[in-house]
Amino acid sequence: MINPFTARWTITGNNLCLGQWEIRYLGRPIELDPGPRENDMGSFGIYSYIFPDDEDLAEGLPEDDWILENAEWLADFFAAHDIPVDEEHMRWFYQAINPHDWRCGSCGGCI
């Protein structure tokens, strides 16, 4: 099955911290609570705009660890939006947000 989630951070370039998450499930918009909606998701990546290939600067949690750390709020979120609460959907959610995740300072807008 193709990932039923799509995700995007609403700001690109400088000032990433001013954006928010837009998440869709099967094309239907689903709104995160303000905390997760307005912050990075803590997923694994290299977020340095100066050294984007330096693995020493990688941070965040890999998929398995991220799911374990976030399973409780994800389960509540999925249940509230009639999304199956299972590992497969949690993995799809992570895989949708991870390429768009960011960190404060990763765009250089605040420097």
C-alpha positions, 0 to 999 in steps of 0.5 A: 500500500502507498503511504496514506499520509502526506505532510508538509511544513508550511515555510521553506527557506529562512524562518522555518520556525514560523511555519506549521505542519499540514498533515493529510490522511487519504487526502483529508486534512487532519489537524495536529494539536498546537504543540506538535503542529508548531514544532519540529517532530524530532525525527532523525536527520542532518539539519545543518544548512552549512554542513548538510552532509556531515553525519556527525551533525545528525540528530533526532530519533530513527524511525523505531525509536521515534515510534516508541517515544511518540506512540502514546500521543500518536495513538490518541491522535489517530483514534481522534481522526478514525485512523487505525492505531497500529505500527504500520500507520505509525511508520507511515506517519514517520515516513511522511514527516521525516523528509520535511522535519526541521530544527530551530536554526537549521535554516539560518534565518535567526543568525 
